[in-house]
């Protein structure tokens, strides 16, 4: 078993502290889709927030949002926004994270960044707590990167398998929801679908292609050398970091599909040694953050409609890959809420783990 994964899996889920000092928490990008979920997660998980500071662009300043029944006014983000802040969640894009993240750290805050800005920085931990949360207790700085949504969701399922049978090759195809492109894309899917049902034209405005009753390659740009798009390259690179497998051969095809907020993916995994379906199902059933949905008799497997709004990642269709006669490959299907485990929930879990480790 890889040492890092063994350390993570061997540790019991942290218990909540009996007495928790209330923290001053900031959310950058509070009016976006992930920002709204961050507010909800902090409330639902009873995170020890003393003051919640909601930050966004000047255009969104003045918007009123609610936390624990109290209306809060969104403030315009500026260089003085982090004075007195203990913890800052960033979910406003890589450009703003690169500019303001270091300022928040310099002001004394811990930063959990949901953008791509620091994910491949070797000095910044990239963390999914169920997979490599141990890194939070060892880090020197105060900035943690939240993984790409596909990488986070996939890693929760792959880690308990990789810990027991080394993964030596990974092939994935994703079916990614509108939420991955933000609230505007979710609105476009709703509006385009209504227009299509009414027999009306709806020219694409947020995404490059018609969205209603359609699917297309992820909108990230294509790398001319490899032919892979940016999303596919990010997922492969980040999964290698999360799993501690720098040389893992991997290939992903990322597709945008007309679902609102839960990503799904088909994974085919080759191991160094044979793995039975029963073994894999047992390991996944015992894994934190995973729920096995694998009812062959009813043909009931993970679906975005059932993963939506759920903290757990759903996994099923666990079967031997018939193209590999060695018995070392399995195929499975996964669905997870992109806005929760793929973004906001994972960020709050990082903060909870920092708190439990005595860092925050």
One Martini backbone bead per residue (centre of mass of N, CA, C, O) as a GRO file, in nm:
protein
  360
    1UNK     BB    1   0.095   0.036   0.024
    2UNK     BB    2   0.083   0.350   0.004
    3UNK     BB    3   0.179   0.553   0.253
    4UNK     BB    4  -0.014   0.798   0.224
    5UNK     BB    5  -0.276   0.627   0.207
    6UNK     BB    6  -0.242   0.473   0.466
    7UNK     BB    7  -0.256   0.717   0.653
    8UNK     BB    8  -0.538   0.814   0.567
    9UNK     BB    9  -0.706   0.542   0.608
   10UNK     BB   10  -0.618   0.490   0.918
   11UNK     BB   11  -0.776   0.736   0.988
   12UNK     BB   12  -1.008   0.860   1.161
   13UNK     BB   13  -1.267   1.040   1.185
   14UNK     BB   14  -1.310   1.338   1.291
   15UNK     BB   15  -1.389   1.498   1.574
   16UNK     BB   16  -1.560   1.727   1.723
   17UNK     BB   17  -1.515   1.988   1.896
   18UNK     BB   18  -1.638   2.096   2.189
   19UNK     BB   19  -1.451   2.360   2.156
   20UNK     BB   20  -1.487   2.645   1.931
   21UNK     BB   21  -1.339   2.895   1.792
   22UNK     BB   22  -1.442   3.156   1.647
   23UNK     BB   23  -1.439   3.253   1.307
   24UNK     BB   24  -1.307   3.443   1.049
   25UNK     BB   25  -1.483   3.437   0.738
   26UNK     BB   26  -1.410   3.416   0.388
   27UNK     BB   27  -1.577   3.479   0.064
   28UNK     BB   28  -1.467   3.443  -0.262
   29UNK     BB   29  -1.740   3.444  -0.459
   30UNK     BB   30  -2.035   3.449  -0.315
   31UNK     BB   31  -2.236   3.476  -0.587
   32UNK     BB   32  -2.175   3.208  -0.676
   33UNK     BB   33  -2.225   2.879  -0.695
   34UNK     BB   34  -2.002   2.802  -0.487
   35UNK     BB   35  -2.058   3.019  -0.277
   36UNK     BB   36  -2.339   2.916  -0.200
   37UNK     BB   37  -2.235   2.635  -0.102
   38UNK     BB   38  -2.048   2.735   0.118
   39UNK     BB   39  -2.262   2.856   0.296
   40UNK     BB   40  -2.425   2.592   0.330
   41UNK     BB   41  -2.197   2.416   0.453
   42UNK     BB   42  -2.132   2.586   0.703
   43UNK     BB   43  -2.416   2.556   0.819
   44UNK     BB   44  -2.470   2.244   0.808
   45UNK     BB   45  -2.175   2.180   0.965
   46UNK     BB   46  -2.120   2.379   1.196
   47UNK     BB   47  -1.920   2.594   1.156
   48UNK     BB   48  -1.701   2.814   1.342
   49UNK     BB   49  -1.866   3.101   1.292
   50UNK     BB   50  -1.851   3.440   1.372
   51UNK     BB   51  -1.760   3.571   1.091
   52UNK     BB   52  -1.903   3.662   0.770
   53UNK     BB   53  -1.728   3.739   0.466
   54UNK     BB   54  -1.855   3.881   0.173
   55UNK     BB   55  -1.705   3.847  -0.155
   56UNK     BB   56  -1.673   4.060  -0.453
   57UNK     BB   57  -1.747   4.232  -0.698
   58UNK     BB   58  -1.858   4.546  -0.753
   59UNK     BB   59  -2.115   4.445  -0.904
   60UNK     BB   60  -2.206   4.259  -0.636
   61UNK     BB   61  -2.220   4.471  -0.451
   62UNK     BB   62  -2.501   4.461  -0.215
   63UNK     BB   63  -2.570   4.192  -0.193
   64UNK     BB   64  -2.808   3.975  -0.032
   65UNK     BB   65  -2.739   3.731   0.210
   66UNK     BB   66  -2.775   3.415   0.390
   67UNK     BB   67  -2.683   3.334   0.742
   68UNK     BB   68  -2.842   3.189   0.982
   69UNK     BB   69  -3.084   3.410   0.919
   70UNK     BB   70  -2.875   3.632   0.825
   71UNK     BB   71  -2.821   3.919   0.673
   72UNK     BB   72  -2.575   3.976   0.409
   73UNK     BB   73  -2.339   4.194   0.274
   74UNK     BB   74  -2.175   4.240  -0.005
   75UNK     BB   75  -1.838   4.292  -0.072
   76UNK     BB   76  -1.578   4.448  -0.202
   77UNK     BB   77  -1.291   4.355  -0.330
   78UNK     BB   78  -0.979   4.406  -0.153
   79UNK     BB   79  -0.671   4.455   0.010
   80UNK     BB   80  -0.847   4.487   0.301
   81UNK     BB   81  -1.038   4.224   0.337
   82UNK     BB   82  -0.828   4.039   0.548
   83UNK     BB   83  -0.866   4.177   0.804
   84UNK     BB   84  -0.902   3.936   1.060
   85UNK     BB   85  -0.873   3.675   0.899
   86UNK     BB   86  -0.861   3.319   0.926
   87UNK     BB   87  -1.051   3.234   0.669
   88UNK     BB   88  -1.023   3.164   0.306
   89UNK     BB   89  -1.239   3.142   0.036
   90UNK     BB   90  -1.177   3.060  -0.308
   91UNK     BB   91  -1.425   3.144  -0.598
   92UNK     BB   92  -1.296   3.353  -0.871
   93UNK     BB   93  -1.046   3.256  -0.997
   94UNK     BB   94  -0.711   3.261  -1.081
   95UNK     BB   95  -0.645   3.562  -1.094
   96UNK     BB   96  -0.750   3.639  -0.808
   97UNK     BB   97  -0.588   3.429  -0.649
   98UNK     BB   98  -0.303   3.532  -0.723
   99UNK     BB   99  -0.349   3.817  -0.601
  100UNK     BB  100  -0.512   3.756  -0.307
  101UNK     BB  101  -0.400   3.508  -0.162
  102UNK     BB  102  -0.126   3.627  -0.054
  103UNK     BB  103  -0.265   3.855   0.104
  104UNK     BB  104  -0.419   3.676   0.302
  105UNK     BB  105  -0.169   3.540   0.421
  106UNK     BB  106  -0.025   3.804   0.512
  107UNK     BB  107  -0.281   3.864   0.712
  108UNK     BB  108  -0.322   3.547   0.850
  109UNK     BB  109  -0.456   3.353   0.658
  110UNK     BB  110  -0.629   3.090   0.554
  111UNK     BB  111  -0.623   2.912   0.232
  112UNK     BB  112  -0.890   2.804   0.009
  113UNK     BB  113  -0.850   2.703  -0.326
  114UNK     BB  114  -1.071   2.662  -0.627
  115UNK     BB  115  -0.860   2.698  -0.828
  116UNK     BB  116  -0.582   2.661  -1.065
  117UNK     BB  117  -0.337   2.830  -0.955
  118UNK     BB  118  -0.201   2.591  -0.728
  119UNK     BB  119  -0.222   2.280  -0.800
  120UNK     BB  120   0.092   2.256  -0.938
  121UNK     BB  121   0.230   2.347  -0.688
  122UNK     BB  122   0.474   2.195  -0.500
  123UNK     BB  123   0.415   2.395  -0.233
  124UNK     BB  124   0.108   2.305  -0.271
  125UNK     BB  125  -0.146   2.153  -0.146
  126UNK     BB  126  -0.339   1.882  -0.277
  127UNK     BB  127  -0.680   1.825  -0.150
  128UNK     BB  128  -0.836   1.521  -0.030
  129UNK     BB  129  -0.910   1.415   0.272
  130UNK     BB  130  -0.962   1.101   0.214
  131UNK     BB  131  -0.671   1.077   0.069
  132UNK     BB  132  -0.455   1.346   0.180
  133UNK     BB  133  -0.493   1.490   0.470
  134UNK     BB  134  -0.207   1.462   0.605
  135UNK     BB  135  -0.078   1.721   0.469
  136UNK     BB  136  -0.195   1.939   0.669
  137UNK     BB  137   0.009   1.860   0.914
  138UNK     BB  138   0.289   1.937   0.722
  139UNK     BB  139   0.262   2.212   0.636
  140UNK     BB  140   0.405   2.544   0.599
  141UNK     BB  141   0.182   2.692   0.493
  142UNK     BB  142  -0.159   2.868   0.413
  143UNK     BB  143  -0.208   2.708   0.133
  144UNK     BB  144  -0.483   2.543  -0.034
  145UNK     BB  145  -0.575   2.312  -0.280
  146UNK     BB  146  -0.846   2.256  -0.479
  147UNK     BB  147  -0.962   2.041  -0.680
  148UNK     BB  148  -1.075   1.930  -0.939
  149UNK     BB  149  -1.380   1.794  -0.969
  150UNK     BB  150  -1.304   1.526  -1.102
  151UNK     BB  151  -1.062   1.454  -0.925
  152UNK     BB  152  -1.209   1.447  -0.653
  153UNK     BB  153  -1.423   1.233  -0.721
  154UNK     BB  154  -1.232   1.008  -0.823
  155UNK     BB  155  -1.037   0.983  -0.575
  156UNK     BB  156  -1.240   0.866  -0.367
  157UNK     BB  157  -1.253   0.591  -0.532
  158UNK     BB  158  -0.947   0.521  -0.598
  159UNK     BB  159  -0.791   0.515  -0.326
  160UNK     BB  160  -0.899   0.241  -0.193
  161UNK     BB  161  -0.774   0.076  -0.427
  162UNK     BB  162  -0.475   0.179  -0.442
  163UNK     BB  163  -0.405   0.091  -0.141
  164UNK     BB  164  -0.436  -0.235  -0.226
  165UNK     BB  165  -0.405  -0.187  -0.551
  166UNK     BB  166  -0.205  -0.090  -0.773
  167UNK     BB  167  -0.224   0.155  -1.001
  168UNK     BB  168  -0.126   0.141  -1.370
  169UNK     BB  169  -0.409   0.231  -1.507
  170UNK     BB  170  -0.614   0.505  -1.666
  171UNK     BB  171  -0.958   0.531  -1.782
  172UNK     BB  172  -1.162   0.819  -1.890
  173UNK     BB  173  -1.513   0.927  -1.890
  174UNK     BB  174  -1.700   1.225  -1.907
  175UNK     BB  175  -2.012   1.381  -1.754
  176UNK     BB  176  -2.062   1.723  -1.756
  177UNK     BB  177  -2.194   1.974  -1.595
  178UNK     BB  178  -2.294   2.302  -1.590
  179UNK     BB  179  -2.163   2.390  -1.313
  180UNK     BB  180  -1.863   2.388  -1.418
  181UNK     BB  181  -1.943   2.681  -1.574
  182UNK     BB  182  -2.161   2.790  -1.393
  183UNK     BB  183  -2.445   2.973  -1.344
  184UNK     BB  184  -2.479   3.060  -1.642
  185UNK     BB  185  -2.490   2.770  -1.760
  186UNK     BB  186  -2.737   2.679  -1.604
  187UNK     BB  187  -2.926   2.892  -1.725
  188UNK     BB  188  -2.884   2.808  -2.020
  189UNK     BB  189  -3.002   2.526  -1.998
  190UNK     BB  190  -3.283   2.609  -1.915
  191UNK     BB  191  -3.344   2.806  -2.152
  192UNK     BB  192  -3.279   2.617  -2.392
  193UNK     BB  193  -3.486   2.399  -2.318
  194UNK     BB  194  -3.739   2.575  -2.327
  195UNK     BB  195  -3.701   2.660  -2.621
  196UNK     BB  196  -3.700   2.381  -2.753
  197UNK     BB  197  -3.988   2.296  -2.647
  198UNK     BB  198  -4.109   2.566  -2.804
  199UNK     BB  199  -3.955   2.598  -3.089
  200UNK     BB  200  -3.702   2.777  -3.021
  201UNK     BB  201  -3.446   2.979  -3.051
  202UNK     BB  202  -3.096   2.940  -2.899
  203UNK     BB  203  -2.830   3.109  -2.875
  204UNK     BB  204  -2.531   3.084  -2.769
  205UNK     BB  205  -2.355   3.247  -2.477
  206UNK     BB  206  -2.158   3.071  -2.289
  207UNK     BB  207  -2.136   2.849  -2.485
  208UNK     BB  208  -2.038   2.717  -2.804
  209UNK     BB  209  -2.297   2.532  -2.786
  210UNK     BB  210  -2.566   2.372  -2.800
  211UNK     BB  211  -2.733   2.237  -2.505
  212UNK     BB  212  -2.990   2.124  -2.576
  213UNK     BB  213  -2.987   1.800  -2.642
  214UNK     BB  214  -2.665   1.791  -2.582
  215UNK     BB  215  -2.316   1.717  -2.668
  216UNK     BB  216  -1.966   1.803  -2.577
  217UNK     BB  217  -1.673   1.910  -2.569
  218UNK     BB  218  -1.496   2.049  -2.366
  219UNK     BB  219  -1.428   2.405  -2.349
  220UNK     BB  220  -1.150   2.360  -2.339
  221UNK     BB  221  -0.860   2.390  -2.468
  222UNK     BB  222  -0.643   2.275  -2.713
  223UNK     BB  223  -0.366   2.080  -2.732
  224UNK     BB  224  -0.160   2.055  -3.009
  225UNK     BB  225   0.028   1.814  -2.918
  226UNK     BB  226  -0.207   1.601  -2.794
  227UNK     BB  227  -0.538   1.676  -2.819
  228UNK     BB  228  -0.596   1.775  -2.546
  229UNK     BB  229  -0.768   1.917  -2.311
  230UNK     BB  230  -0.744   2.103  -2.027
  231UNK     BB  231  -0.919   1.921  -1.849
  232UNK     BB  232  -0.776   1.651  -1.901
  233UNK     BB  233  -0.495   1.739  -1.803
  234UNK     BB  234  -0.577   1.816  -1.516
  235UNK     BB  235  -0.689   1.548  -1.418
  236UNK     BB  236  -0.435   1.377  -1.456
  237UNK     BB  237  -0.237   1.548  -1.285
  238UNK     BB  238  -0.405   1.554  -1.016
  239UNK     BB  239  -0.431   1.250  -0.968
  240UNK     BB  240  -0.133   1.199  -0.930
  241UNK     BB  241  -0.107   1.375  -0.679
  242UNK     BB  242  -0.326   1.249  -0.495
  243UNK     BB  243  -0.204   0.939  -0.531
  244UNK     BB  244   0.109   0.933  -0.558
  245UNK     BB  245   0.139   0.900  -0.906
  246UNK     BB  246   0.348   1.039  -1.124
  247UNK     BB  247   0.346   0.779  -1.357
  248UNK     BB  248   0.054   0.752  -1.434
  249UNK     BB  249  -0.126   0.611  -1.669
  250UNK     BB  250  -0.343   0.837  -1.859
  251UNK     BB  251  -0.694   0.881  -1.985
  252UNK     BB  252  -0.911   1.151  -2.099
  253UNK     BB  253  -1.266   1.225  -2.164
  254UNK     BB  254  -1.435   1.542  -2.188
  255UNK     BB  255  -1.790   1.598  -2.134
  256UNK     BB  256  -2.065   1.789  -2.209
  257UNK     BB  257  -2.378   1.780  -2.037
  258UNK     BB  258  -2.746   1.811  -1.977
  259UNK     BB  259  -2.670   1.877  -1.669
  260UNK     BB  260  -2.652   2.064  -1.379
  261UNK     BB  261  -2.457   1.928  -1.094
  262UNK     BB  262  -2.357   1.632  -1.191
  263UNK     BB  263  -2.101   1.422  -1.222
  264UNK     BB  264  -1.981   1.178  -1.457
  265UNK     BB  265  -1.807   0.845  -1.481
  266UNK     BB  266  -1.591   0.635  -1.668
  267UNK     BB  267  -1.391   0.363  -1.537
  268UNK     BB  268  -1.067   0.217  -1.613
  269UNK     BB  269  -0.879  -0.020  -1.411
  270UNK     BB  270  -0.539  -0.098  -1.360
  271UNK     BB  271  -0.355  -0.347  -1.196
  272UNK     BB  272  -0.085  -0.520  -1.061
  273UNK     BB  273  -0.323  -0.700  -0.956
  274UNK     BB  274  -0.564  -0.891  -0.895
  275UNK     BB  275  -0.927  -0.811  -0.897
  276UNK     BB  276  -1.222  -0.832  -0.746
  277UNK     BB  277  -1.539  -0.735  -0.719
  278UNK     BB  278  -1.574  -0.798  -0.418
  279UNK     BB  279  -1.333  -0.639  -0.317
  280UNK     BB  280  -1.408  -0.362  -0.428
  281UNK     BB  281  -1.682  -0.340  -0.287
  282UNK     BB  282  -1.573  -0.356   0.000
  283UNK     BB  283  -1.382  -0.113  -0.005
  284UNK     BB  284  -1.597   0.100  -0.093
  285UNK     BB  285  -1.802   0.054   0.143
  286UNK     BB  286  -1.567   0.156   0.362
  287UNK     BB  287  -1.549   0.434   0.244
  288UNK     BB  288  -1.509   0.753   0.262
  289UNK     BB  289  -1.748   0.924   0.065
  290UNK     BB  290  -1.895   0.646  -0.016
  291UNK     BB  291  -2.152   0.500  -0.242
  292UNK     BB  292  -2.299   0.207  -0.320
  293UNK     BB  293  -2.452   0.162  -0.658
  294UNK     BB  294  -2.529  -0.196  -0.738
  295UNK     BB  295  -2.815  -0.293  -0.902
  296UNK     BB  296  -2.858  -0.532  -1.130
  297UNK     BB  297  -3.157  -0.624  -1.118
  298UNK     BB  298  -3.257  -0.303  -1.146
  299UNK     BB  299  -3.062  -0.121  -1.303
  300UNK     BB  300  -2.902   0.036  -1.054
  301UNK     BB  301  -2.714   0.331  -1.076
  302UNK     BB  302  -2.540   0.589  -1.108
  303UNK     BB  303  -2.681   0.928  -1.087
  304UNK     BB  304  -2.716   1.261  -1.109
  305UNK     BB  305  -3.003   1.281  -0.973
  306UNK     BB  306  -2.881   1.133  -0.702
  307UNK     BB  307  -2.614   1.304  -0.649
  308UNK     BB  308  -2.764   1.545  -0.607
  309UNK     BB  309  -2.697   1.686  -0.290
  310UNK     BB  310  -2.457   1.494  -0.222
  311UNK     BB  311  -2.173   1.408  -0.046
  312UNK     BB  312  -2.150   1.154  -0.180
  313UNK     BB  313  -2.002   0.916  -0.380
  314UNK     BB  314  -2.103   0.735  -0.654
  315UNK     BB  315  -2.084   0.368  -0.706
  316UNK     BB  316  -2.076   0.141  -0.998
  317UNK     BB  317  -2.056  -0.102  -1.225
  318UNK     BB  318  -1.890  -0.338  -1.106
  319UNK     BB  319  -1.639  -0.479  -1.326
  320UNK     BB  320  -1.492  -0.679  -1.535
  321UNK     BB  321  -1.255  -0.643  -1.776
  322UNK     BB  322  -1.279  -0.818  -2.077
  323UNK     BB  323  -1.006  -0.701  -2.220
  324UNK     BB  324  -0.866  -0.840  -1.951
  325UNK     BB  325  -0.752  -1.165  -1.888
  326UNK     BB  326  -0.589  -1.116  -1.605
  327UNK     BB  327  -0.782  -0.963  -1.380
  328UNK     BB  328  -0.666  -0.638  -1.347
  329UNK     BB  329  -0.952  -0.518  -1.441
  330UNK     BB  330  -1.181  -0.240  -1.395
  331UNK     BB  331  -1.521  -0.130  -1.415
  332UNK     BB  332  -1.683   0.197  -1.361
  333UNK     BB  333  -1.935   0.411  -1.202
  334UNK     BB  334  -1.968   0.774  -1.152
  335UNK     BB  335  -2.118   1.008  -0.905
  336UNK     BB  336  -2.104   1.374  -0.845
  337UNK     BB  337  -2.117   1.670  -0.687
  338UNK     BB  338  -1.970   1.950  -0.813
  339UNK     BB  339  -2.044   2.164  -0.577
  340UNK     BB  340  -1.940   1.979  -0.357
  341UNK     BB  341  -1.706   1.761  -0.382
  342UNK     BB  342  -1.598   1.944  -0.634
  343UNK     BB  343  -1.582   2.193  -0.403
  344UNK     BB  344  -1.718   2.306  -0.128
  345UNK     BB  345  -1.700   2.059   0.054
  346UNK     BB  346  -1.397   2.010   0.028
  347UNK     BB  347  -1.315   2.284   0.147
  348UNK     BB  348  -1.448   2.244   0.427
  349UNK     BB  349  -1.296   1.982   0.495
  350UNK     BB  350  -1.023   2.115   0.504
  351UNK     BB  351  -1.090   2.306   0.737
  352UNK     BB  352  -1.160   2.083   0.939
  353UNK     BB  353  -0.878   1.947   0.929
  354UNK     BB  354  -0.718   2.190   1.025
  355UNK     BB  355  -0.862   2.209   1.294
  356UNK     BB  356  -0.793   1.918   1.396
  357UNK     BB  357  -0.470   1.974   1.356
  358UNK     BB  358  -0.421   2.277   1.482
  359UNK     BB  359  -0.396   2.510   1.243
  360UNK     BB  360  -0.695   2.685   1.305
   0.00000   0.00000   0.00000
